[in-house]
Amino acid sequence: DLDIYQGERIILLGPSDSGKTTLLNCISALDSPTAGSYTFEGIPVPRHNSEDMTTFRRDNIGYVFQFFNLLGDLTVLENVMLAQEIHGGRDKARALRVLDNVGLAGLENRFPSELSGGQQQRVAIARSLAKKPRLLLGDEPTGNLDTDTTAQVLKTLVTACRKEKITAIIVTHDTALTKYATRVIKIDSGKLVGDEPGGRPAPHAQTEPA
């Protein structure tokens, strides 16, 4: 059993093959749980219907992956606005605002090849935030970055989520990053084995998004 509350910024820890990515895939409706129930803001999440599951993801979920997956022939701003367009609308002012929130103001006309790895991951974060998701999921989003850049990027991610009032669940192997979370959840062999406060105070809002 797991309750996630609105505004939380959660670090999900666990060894390889412990079930972290499977849990994220169930939360994002990429996969359907084999048993039990899953509600999002009090409403049952669609299961076993790929079209309904896709609509749920599009309307509610932002995802940041380990690999940046940016389009190299589009500028930073165009990459972010493309995500908005797929969601159903373009909002240049918001795209520029989220780029500012992740520390990329002034780089909107650069191409991905002109950016460092940390900057490219910040673009990926901005792209996920630009469509105003209710919940942002990160599957090892700093796995390809060095230690210093990892800390900078994760701090940027959780700060941007706080500003945008977006709930976040981030998978990482790096226990040092728990200081940026409001809550730390540990998983092993498909079971939740730990749930404790992180290094940041928990938000007051207690509305359950998932």
Secondary structure, DSSP 8 states (H G I E B T S, - for coil): -----TT-EEEEE--TTSSHHHHHHHHTTSS--SSS--EETTEE---S-HHHHHHHHHHHEEEE-SS----TTS-HHHHHHHHHHHHT---HHHHHHHHHHTT-TT-TT--GGGS-HHHHHHHHHHHHHTT--SEEEEESTTTTS-HHHHHHHHHHHHHHHHHHT-EEEEE-S-GGGGGG-SEEEEEETTEEEEEEE-SS---S------
